Amino acid sequence: MNSWISRAGDWLEERLGWRAAQELIEHKDVPIHKHSIWYYFGGMTLFLFGIQVCTGILLLLYYRPSAETAFESVQFIVTEVQFGWLIRSIHSYSANLMIATAFVHMFSALFLRSFRRPREITWVSGAVLLFLSLTFGFTGYLLPWNKLAFFATKVGTDIAGVMPLVGPFLLRFLRGGDEVTGATLTRLFGFHVAVLPAVTTVFLGLHLYLVQKHGMSSPPSIDAEAVPRMKFVPHFLLRDLVGWIGAVAILAALAALFPWELGEKADPFAPAPAGIRPEWYFMFMFQTLKYIPAKILGIDGEFLGILGFSLLGLLLVLTPFVATGQRREGRVDRLALFGVIVVIYMLVLTTLGYLS
């Protein structure tokens, strides 16, 4: 038996070189310090993305992406397909939880300055993955073709159309026409299940490769050479596994106790219902645009707001190349202070959006 396994291993090694990957995994380790808890959110985000892929594939078996059949197909999934309601609820809840863990992962990397040399591209690829996660949320919101999603998508695409020069083109590109119609649904479906997964696979592969190549960084305040380390396999991976099991338990509980509602079918000719608002991860931007005056020095207020958020997004991506200075002992960490202000701003505006 052992000789058969050995021959099979040799056969695979000759063709795949799998032992090199095995040795790489065996030598991978993780620094242990008081901030190590933040390392788990990267793996958690990856795990939740895997849940998204698996549940999304199951939903695709029954979903039909057209204005005439989308709502009915989702209704069939949640009422007729065995455990269909559970799969849809887990898909929806895990999408929100994935974006939440992605935000925590990004801000923890920012506060720990994990973007320092030579991890600049690791940070850039991670920032792009965060934006892709938000885009997944936007493109998937309309797919059930219910009333709330229809008008929220209309508002969201209207905001994109405010941009000068490219606004009209961007509006038609997202909608597949001048209005939100079945063409919009089909177009966003194509982005959600084909374009975005392909782009995400490329950046996710790059991000994981760079994390493997450079390892997990230690905070600047900790001597990376002196800090103790643990093996990734099995010690850190088992701790990751505990978090994943906990996440599955939370998702199952939410799906069982609070199944994701379907609502009413979208009617393009009906008036917009009161209280239209985006998902929570867009709420702080939506609420900010509501507070900005219509005109500022003769310039459209919405345009200035969108321009400001676009510049902040660009600044986020370029953080490793902008925040090049070293933190000095006894001085306030300006980058951390800016990050805290941004987090508080997002939390406050999101809360105000739900209370208003």
Sine and cosine of phi, psi and omega as CSV:
sin_phi,cos_phi,sin_psi,cos_psi,sin_omega,cos_omega
0.00,0.00,-0.72,0.69,-0.01,-1.00
-0.90,0.43,-0.62,0.79,0.00,-1.00
-0.92,0.39,-0.58,0.82,0.04,-1.00
-0.91,0.41,-0.68,0.73,0.02,-1.00
-0.90,0.43,-0.63,0.78,0.01,-1.00
-0.90,0.43,-0.68,0.73,0.02,-1.00
-0.91,0.42,-0.64,0.77,0.03,-1.00
-0.90,0.44,-0.64,0.77,0.04,-1.00
-0.91,0.42,-0.65,0.76,0.03,-1.00
-0.91,0.42,-0.63,0.78,0.01,-1.00
-0.88,0.47,-0.71,0.71,0.01,-1.00
-0.93,0.38,-0.63,0.78,0.00,-1.00
-0.89,0.46,-0.64,0.77,-0.02,-1.00
-0.91,0.41,-0.53,0.85,-0.08,-1.00
-0.99,-0.15,-0.53,0.85,-0.09,-1.00
-0.91,-0.42,-0.35,0.94,-0.07,-1.00
0.89,0.46,0.62,0.79,-0.13,-0.99
-0.95,0.32,-0.37,0.93,-0.03,-1.00
-0.94,0.35,-0.45,0.89,0.06,-1.00
-0.91,0.42,-0.67,0.74,0.05,-1.00
-0.92,0.40,-0.60,0.80,0.03,-1.00
-0.90,0.45,-0.68,0.73,0.02,-1.00
-0.91,0.41,-0.60,0.80,0.02,-1.00
-0.90,0.45,-0.67,0.74,0.02,-1.00
-0.92,0.40,-0.64,0.77,-0.02,-1.00
-0.91,0.42,-0.50,0.87,-0.03,-1.00
-1.00,-0.01,-0.16,0.99,-0.01,-1.00
-0.95,0.32,0.73,-0.68,0.04,-1.00
-0.70,-0.71,0.16,-0.99,-0.10,-0.99
-0.76,-0.65,0.75,-0.66,0.05,-1.00
-0.92,0.38,0.59,-0.81,-0.01,-1.00
-0.93,-0.37,0.88,-0.48,0.06,-1.00
-0.38,-0.93,-0.05,-1.00,-0.11,-0.99
-0.92,0.39,-0.27,0.96,0.01,-1.00
-0.98,-0.19,0.15,0.99,-0.09,-1.00
-0.89,0.45,-0.39,0.92,-0.03,-1.00
-0.84,0.55,-0.52,0.85,-0.06,-1.00
-0.95,0.31,-0.30,0.95,0.00,-1.00
-0.91,0.41,-0.43,0.90,-0.12,-0.99
-0.97,0.26,-0.31,0.95,-0.07,-1.00
-0.96,0.29,-0.44,0.90,0.09,-1.00
-0.91,0.41,-0.73,0.68,0.05,-1.00
-0.91,0.42,-0.57,0.82,0.03,-1.00
-0.91,0.42,-0.68,0.74,0.03,-1.00
-0.88,0.47,-0.68,0.74,0.03,-1.00
-0.89,0.46,-0.67,0.74,0.01,-1.00
-0.89,0.46,-0.69,0.72,0.00,-1.00
-0.92,0.39,-0.54,0.84,0.10,-1.00
-0.89,0.45,-0.63,0.78,0.06,-1.00
-0.88,0.47,-0.64,0.77,0.07,-1.00
-0.89,0.46,-0.65,0.76,0.04,-1.00
-0.86,0.51,-0.70,0.72,-0.02,-1.00
-0.89,0.45,-0.74,0.67,-0.06,-1.00
-0.91,0.42,-0.75,0.66,-0.01,-1.00
-0.93,0.36,-0.56,0.83,0.04,-1.00
-0.89,0.45,-0.66,0.75,0.03,-1.00
-0.89,0.46,-0.67,0.74,0.02,-1.00
-0.90,0.44,-0.64,0.77,0.02,-1.00
-0.92,0.38,-0.54,0.84,0.00,-1.00
-0.89,0.45,-0.40,0.92,-0.02,-1.00
-0.90,0.44,-0.40,0.92,-0.06,-1.00
-0.86,-0.52,-0.31,0.95,-0.09,-1.00
-0.96,0.27,0.63,-0.77,0.04,-1.00
-0.82,-0.58,0.92,-0.40,-0.16,-0.99
-1.00,0.09,0.96,0.27,0.13,-0.99
-0.54,-0.84,0.39,-0.92,-0.04,-1.00
-0.89,0.46,-0.47,0.88,-0.05,-1.00
-0.99,0.16,-0.45,0.89,-0.16,-0.99
-0.84,-0.55,-0.20,0.98,-0.11,-0.99
-0.88,0.48,-0.78,0.62,-0.04,-1.00
-0.88,0.47,-0.70,0.71,-0.03,-1.00
-0.90,0.43,-0.59,0.81,0.00,-1.00
-0.93,0.37,-0.63,0.78,0.06,-1.00
-0.93,0.37,-0.63,0.78,0.05,-1.00
-0.88,0.48,-0.64,0.77,0.05,-1.00
-0.90,0.44,-0.65,0.76,0.00,-1.00
-0.87,0.50,-0.71,0.70,-0.12,-0.99
-0.99,0.12,-0.27,0.96,-0.04,-1.00
-0.93,-0.36,-0.49,0.87,-0.12,-0.99
-0.92,-0.39,-0.62,0.78,-0.04,-1.00
-0.95,0.30,0.72,-0.69,-0.01,-1.00
-0.88,0.48,0.84,-0.54,-0.04,-1.00
0.88,0.47,0.29,0.96,0.03,-1.00
-0.89,0.45,-0.65,0.76,0.03,-1.00
-0.87,0.49,-0.60,0.80,-0.02,-1.00
-0.94,0.35,-0.71,0.71,-0.01,-1.00
-0.89,0.46,-0.69,0.72,0.00,-1.00
-0.91,0.42,-0.68,0.74,0.00,-1.00
-0.90,0.43,-0.68,0.73,0.03,-1.00
-0.89,0.45,-0.64,0.77,0.02,-1.00
-0.88,0.47,-0.68,0.73,-0.03,-1.00
-0.95,0.33,-0.72,0.70,-0.01,-1.00
-0.92,0.38,-0.65,0.76,-0.01,-1.00
-0.93,0.38,-0.49,0.87,0.07,-1.00
-0.89,0.46,-0.71,0.70,0.01,-1.00
-0.92,0.39,-0.67,0.75,0.00,-1.00
-0.92,0.38,-0.58,0.82,0.04,-1.00
-0.89,0.45,-0.69,0.72,0.01,-1.00
-0.91,0.40,-0.61,0.79,0.04,-1.00
-0.89,0.46,-0.73,0.69,0.01,-1.00
-0.93,0.38,-0.52,0.85,0.06,-1.00
-0.91,0.42,-0.65,0.76,0.05,-1.00
-0.90,0.44,-0.71,0.71,0.01,-1.00
-0.88,0.47,-0.68,0.73,0.01,-1.00
-0.88,0.48,-0.67,0.74,-0.02,-1.00
-0.92,0.40,-0.74,0.68,-0.04,-1.00
-0.93,0.36,-0.57,0.82,0.06,-1.00
-0.91,0.41,-0.64,0.77,0.07,-1.00
-0.91,0.42,-0.57,0.82,0.04,-1.00
-0.92,0.40,-0.75,0.66,-0.04,-1.00
-0.92,0.39,-0.54,0.84,0.01,-1.00
-1.00,0.03,0.04,1.00,-0.01,-1.00
0.80,0.61,0.74,0.68,0.00,-1.00
-0.96,0.27,-0.03,1.00,0.00,-1.00
-1.00,0.02,0.03,1.00,-0.06,-1.00
-0.91,0.42,0.41,-0.91,0.02,-1.00
-0.77,0.64,0.73,-0.68,0.15,0.99
-0.98,-0.22,0.55,0.83,-0.13,-0.99
-0.97,-0.23,0.39,0.92,-0.03,-1.00
-0.87,0.49,-0.71,0.71,-0.04,-1.00
-0.95,0.31,-0.50,0.87,0.09,-1.00
-0.86,0.51,-0.70,0.71,0.03,-1.00
-0.90,0.43,-0.71,0.70,-0.03,-1.00
-0.87,0.50,-0.72,0.70,0.01,-1.00
-0.90,0.43,-0.59,0.81,0.05,-1.00
-0.92,0.39,-0.64,0.77,0.03,-1.00
-0.90,0.44,-0.66,0.76,0.04,-1.00
-0.89,0.46,-0.63,0.77,0.03,-1.00
-0.90,0.43,-0.58,0.82,0.07,-1.00
-0.89,0.45,-0.71,0.70,0.02,-1.00
-0.90,0.43,-0.59,0.81,0.06,-1.00
-0.91,0.42,-0.61,0.79,0.05,-1.00
-0.88,0.47,-0.67,0.74,0.04,-1.00
-0.91,0.42,-0.61,0.79,0.02,-1.00
-0.93,0.37,-0.60,0.80,0.12,-0.99
-0.83,0.55,-0.71,0.71,0.00,-1.00
-0.89,0.47,-0.67,0.74,-0.02,-1.00
-0.92,0.38,-0.72,0.69,-0.05,-1.00
-0.95,0.32,-0.47,0.88,-0.01,-1.00
-0.99,0.11,-0.27,0.96,-0.10,-1.00
-0.91,0.42,-0.58,0.81,-0.07,-1.00
-0.99,0.17,-0.30,0.95,-0.21,-0.98
-0.86,0.52,-0.56,0.83,0.07,-1.00
-0.93,0.36,-0.24,0.97,0.03,-1.00
0.83,0.56,0.73,0.68,0.11,-0.99
-0.98,-0.19,0.14,-0.99,-0.14,-0.99
-0.88,0.47,-0.73,0.68,-0.05,-1.00
-0.89,0.46,-0.70,0.71,-0.02,-1.00
-0.91,0.40,-0.60,0.80,-0.02,-1.00
-0.88,0.48,-0.78,0.62,-0.07,-1.00
-0.97,0.26,-0.51,0.86,0.09,-1.00
-0.91,0.41,-0.62,0.78,0.06,-1.00
-0.92,0.39,-0.61,0.79,0.04,-1.00
-0.87,0.48,-0.70,0.71,0.02,-1.00
-0.91,0.41,-0.68,0.73,-0.02,-1.00
-0.89,0.46,-0.67,0.74,0.01,-1.00
-0.96,0.28,-0.50,0.87,0.10,-1.00
-0.87,0.49,-0.64,0.77,0.01,-1.00
-0.89,0.45,-0.66,0.75,0.03,-1.00
-0.90,0.45,-0.53,0.85,-0.02,-1.00
-0.96,0.30,-0.16,0.99,0.00,-1.00
-0.95,0.30,-0.42,0.91,-0.04,-1.00
-0.84,0.55,0.74,-0.68,0.02,-1.00
-0.93,0.36,0.47,-0.88,0.03,-1.00
0.92,0.38,-0.90,0.43,-0.08,-1.00
-1.00,0.02,-0.17,0.98,-0.07,-1.00
-0.84,0.55,-0.81,0.59,0.01,-1.00
-0.85,0.52,-0.66,0.75,0.02,-1.00
-0.91,0.42,-0.70,0.72,-0.02,-1.00
-0.89,0.45,-0.63,0.78,0.02,-1.00
-0.88,0.48,-0.74,0.67,0.00,-1.00
-0.93,0.37,-0.56,0.83,0.00,-1.00
-0.91,0.42,-0.68,0.73,-0.02,-1.00
-0.95,0.31,-0.62,0.79,-0.07,-1.00
-1.00,0.03,-0.34,0.94,-0.11,-0.99
0.95,0.30,0.39,0.92,-0.02,-1.00
0.28,-0.96,-0.27,-0.96,-0.02,-1.00
-1.00,0.10,-0.38,0.92,-0.05,-1.00
-0.80,-0.59,0.27,-0.96,0.10,-0.99
-0.97,0.24,0.91,-0.41,-0.06,-1.00
-0.68,-0.73,-0.18,-0.98,0.08,-1.00
-0.87,0.49,-0.49,0.87,0.05,-1.00
-0.90,0.44,-0.58,0.81,0.06,-1.00
-0.90,0.44,-0.71,0.71,0.02,-1.00
-0.86,0.52,-0.74,0.67,-0.02,-1.00
-0.89,0.45,-0.64,0.77,-0.02,-1.00
-0.92,0.39,-0.73,0.69,0.01,-1.00
-0.91,0.41,-0.56,0.83,0.08,-1.00
-0.88,0.47,-0.69,0.73,0.03,-1.00
-0.88,0.48,-0.67,0.75,0.06,-1.00
-0.90,0.44,-0.67,0.75,-0.13,-0.99
-0.93,0.36,-0.61,0.79,-0.13,-0.99
-0.96,-0.28,-0.15,0.99,-0.05,-1.00
-0.79,-0.61,-0.88,0.47,-0.11,-0.99
-0.91,0.40,-0.80,0.60,-0.04,-1.00
-0.90,0.44,-0.69,0.72,0.06,-1.00
-0.86,0.50,-0.61,0.79,0.00,-1.00
-0.91,0.41,-0.73,0.68,0.00,-1.00
-0.91,0.41,-0.66,0.76,0.00,-1.00
-0.89,0.45,-0.63,0.77,0.02,-1.00
-0.86,0.51,-0.66,0.75,0.01,-1.00
-0.90,0.44,-0.78,0.63,-0.05,-1.00
-0.94,0.33,-0.56,0.83,0.04,-1.00
-0.92,0.39,-0.67,0.74,0.07,-1.00
-0.87,0.49,-0.68,0.73,0.04,-1.00
-0.89,0.45,-0.70,0.71,-0.04,-1.00
-0.89,0.46,-0.73,0.69,-0.01,-1.00
-0.91,0.41,-0.61,0.79,0.04,-1.00
-0.89,0.46,-0.69,0.73,-0.03,-1.00
-0.94,0.35,-0.60,0.80,0.08,-1.00
-0.90,0.45,-0.65,0.76,0.03,-1.00
-0.92,0.40,-0.64,0.77,-0.06,-1.00
-0.94,0.35,-0.73,0.69,-0.09,-1.00
-0.99,-0.11,-0.23,0.97,-0.03,-1.00
0.97,0.24,0.01,-1.00,0.01,-1.00
-1.00,0.05,0.75,-0.66,-0.08,-1.00
-0.98,0.20,0.40,-0.92,0.12,-0.99
-0.97,-0.24,0.51,-0.86,0.03,-1.00
-0.86,0.51,0.45,-0.89,-0.02,-1.00
-0.86,0.51,-0.46,0.89,-0.04,-1.00
-0.97,0.23,-0.11,0.99,-0.05,-1.00
-0.91,-0.42,0.71,-0.71,0.04,-1.00
-0.95,0.30,0.94,-0.34,-0.08,-1.00
-0.89,0.47,-0.48,0.88,-0.03,-1.00
-0.98,0.22,-0.53,0.85,-0.09,-1.00
-1.00,-0.01,-0.32,0.95,-0.08,-1.00
-0.93,0.36,0.67,-0.74,0.05,-1.00
-0.93,0.37,0.35,-0.94,-0.06,-1.00
-0.70,-0.71,0.43,-0.90,0.07,-1.00
-0.86,-0.51,0.46,-0.89,0.05,-1.00
-0.93,0.36,0.67,-0.74,0.04,-1.00
-0.91,0.41,-0.69,0.72,0.07,-1.00
-0.92,-0.40,0.86,-0.51,0.14,0.99
-0.98,-0.21,-0.13,0.99,-0.25,-0.97
-0.91,0.42,-0.82,0.57,-0.03,-1.00
-0.93,0.36,-0.61,0.79,-0.02,-1.00
-0.89,0.45,-0.61,0.79,0.03,-1.00
-0.92,0.40,-0.61,0.79,0.07,-1.00
-0.92,0.40,-0.64,0.76,0.11,-0.99
-0.84,0.54,-0.69,0.72,-0.05,-1.00
-0.88,0.48,-0.61,0.79,0.05,-1.00
-0.87,0.49,-0.69,0.72,0.04,-1.00
-0.90,0.45,-0.63,0.78,0.00,-1.00
-0.91,0.41,-0.66,0.75,0.03,-1.00
-0.89,0.45,-0.65,0.76,0.07,-1.00
-0.88,0.47,-0.64,0.76,0.02,-1.00
-0.90,0.43,-0.66,0.75,0.04,-1.00
-0.88,0.47,-0.65,0.76,0.01,-1.00
-0.89,0.45,-0.67,0.74,0.01,-1.00
-0.90,0.43,-0.70,0.71,0.00,-1.00
-0.90,0.44,-0.67,0.74,0.00,-1.00
-0.90,0.43,-0.65,0.76,0.00,-1.00
-0.91,0.41,-0.70,0.71,0.02,-1.00
-0.89,0.45,-0.68,0.73,-0.02,-1.00
-0.91,0.41,-0.60,0.80,-0.03,-1.00
-0.97,0.24,-0.64,0.76,-0.07,-1.00
-1.00,0.07,-0.56,0.83,-0.05,-1.00
-0.74,-0.67,0.95,0.32,0.00,-1.00
-0.81,0.58,0.64,-0.77,-0.05,-1.00
-0.91,0.41,0.83,-0.56,-0.08,-1.00
-0.96,0.28,0.51,-0.86,0.04,-1.00
-1.00,-0.08,-0.58,0.82,0.00,-1.00
0.98,0.19,-0.35,-0.94,-0.02,-1.00
-0.99,-0.16,0.46,-0.89,0.01,-1.00
-0.91,0.41,0.60,-0.80,-0.02,-1.00
-0.91,0.41,0.66,-0.75,0.09,-1.00
-0.79,-0.61,0.97,-0.25,-0.06,-1.00
-0.86,0.51,-0.35,0.94,-0.06,-1.00
-1.00,-0.10,-0.10,0.99,0.01,-1.00
-0.99,0.14,0.45,-0.90,0.06,-1.00
-0.93,0.36,0.46,-0.89,0.00,-1.00
-0.92,0.40,0.74,-0.67,0.04,-1.00
-0.93,0.37,0.39,-0.92,0.00,-1.00
-0.94,0.33,0.51,-0.86,0.09,-1.00
0.98,0.20,0.45,0.89,0.04,-1.00
-0.90,0.43,0.78,-0.63,0.02,-1.00
-0.47,-0.88,0.39,-0.92,-0.03,-1.00
-0.99,0.15,-0.02,-1.00,0.11,-0.99
-0.90,0.43,0.33,-0.94,-0.14,-0.99
-0.85,0.52,-0.52,0.86,-0.07,-1.00
-0.97,0.22,-0.15,0.99,0.14,-0.99
-0.95,-0.31,-0.07,1.00,-0.15,-0.99
-0.89,0.46,-0.65,0.76,-0.06,-1.00
-0.90,0.43,-0.56,0.83,0.05,-1.00
-0.95,0.31,-0.68,0.73,0.01,-1.00
-0.87,0.49,-0.69,0.72,-0.03,-1.00
-0.93,0.36,-0.58,0.81,0.04,-1.00
-0.88,0.48,-0.70,0.71,-0.01,-1.00
-0.89,0.45,-0.49,0.87,0.03,-1.00
-0.94,0.35,-0.51,0.86,-0.05,-1.00
-1.00,0.08,-0.31,0.95,-0.03,-1.00
-0.97,0.26,0.73,-0.68,0.04,-1.00
-0.86,0.52,0.41,-0.91,-0.02,-1.00
-0.87,0.49,-0.61,0.79,0.00,-1.00
-0.74,-0.67,0.70,-0.71,0.09,-1.00
-0.79,-0.62,0.94,-0.34,-0.06,-1.00
0.82,0.58,0.62,0.79,0.02,-1.00
0.98,0.17,0.03,1.00,-0.01,-1.00
-0.97,-0.26,0.63,-0.77,0.00,-1.00
-0.84,0.54,0.79,-0.61,-0.06,-1.00
-0.91,0.42,-0.66,0.75,0.01,-1.00
-0.88,0.48,-0.64,0.77,0.02,-1.00
-0.88,0.47,-0.69,0.72,0.01,-1.00
-0.90,0.44,-0.61,0.79,0.03,-1.00
-0.90,0.43,-0.72,0.70,0.01,-1.00
-0.91,0.41,-0.63,0.78,0.05,-1.00
-0.88,0.47,-0.66,0.75,0.01,-1.00
-0.89,0.45,-0.70,0.71,0.02,-1.00
-0.91,0.40,-0.58,0.81,0.04,-1.00
-0.90,0.44,-0.67,0.74,0.02,-1.00
-0.92,0.39,-0.61,0.79,0.05,-1.00
-0.91,0.42,-0.63,0.78,0.07,-1.00
-0.89,0.46,-0.67,0.74,0.05,-1.00
-0.90,0.43,-0.64,0.77,0.04,-1.00
-0.89,0.46,-0.61,0.79,0.04,-1.00
-0.88,0.48,-0.72,0.70,0.00,-1.00
-0.90,0.45,-0.61,0.79,-0.09,-1.00
-1.00,-0.02,0.19,0.98,-0.04,-1.00
-0.77,0.64,-0.70,0.71,-0.02,-1.00
-0.88,0.48,-0.45,0.89,-0.06,-1.00
-1.00,-0.09,-0.19,0.98,0.01,-1.00
-0.99,-0.16,-0.73,0.69,-0.01,-1.00
-1.00,0.03,0.93,0.36,-0.07,-1.00
-1.00,-0.02,-0.27,0.96,-0.05,-1.00
-0.96,0.28,0.46,-0.89,0.04,-1.00
-1.00,0.02,0.60,-0.80,0.04,-1.00
-0.95,0.31,0.74,-0.67,0.00,-1.00
-0.99,-0.13,0.61,-0.79,-0.02,-1.00
-0.87,0.49,0.72,-0.69,0.05,-1.00
1.00,0.04,-0.12,0.99,0.01,-1.00
-0.96,-0.29,0.44,-0.90,0.02,-1.00
-0.93,0.37,0.72,-0.69,0.06,-1.00
-0.97,0.24,0.98,-0.21,-0.09,-1.00
-0.89,0.45,-0.61,0.79,0.00,-1.00
-0.90,0.44,-0.71,0.71,0.03,-1.00
-0.90,0.44,-0.64,0.77,0.02,-1.00
-0.89,0.46,-0.69,0.73,0.03,-1.00
-0.89,0.45,-0.66,0.75,0.03,-1.00
-0.89,0.46,-0.65,0.76,0.03,-1.00
-0.90,0.44,-0.68,0.74,0.02,-1.00
-0.87,0.49,-0.69,0.73,0.00,-1.00
-0.89,0.45,-0.70,0.72,0.00,-1.00
-0.88,0.47,-0.73,0.69,0.01,-1.00
-0.88,0.47,-0.67,0.74,0.01,-1.00
-0.87,0.49,-0.71,0.70,-0.01,-1.00
-0.89,0.46,-0.68,0.73,-0.01,-1.00
-0.91,0.41,-0.69,0.73,-0.03,-1.00
-0.92,0.40,-0.73,0.68,-0.03,-1.00
-0.92,0.40,-0.58,0.82,0.04,-1.00
-0.91,0.41,-0.67,0.74,0.03,-1.00
-0.89,0.45,-0.70,0.71,0.03,-1.00
-0.89,0.46,-0.58,0.81,0.02,-1.00
-0.90,0.44,-0.61,0.80,0.00,-1.00
-0.99,0.16,-0.43,0.90,0.00,-1.00
-0.99,0.12,-0.42,0.91,-0.06,-1.00
-0.97,0.23,0.00,0.00,0.00,0.00
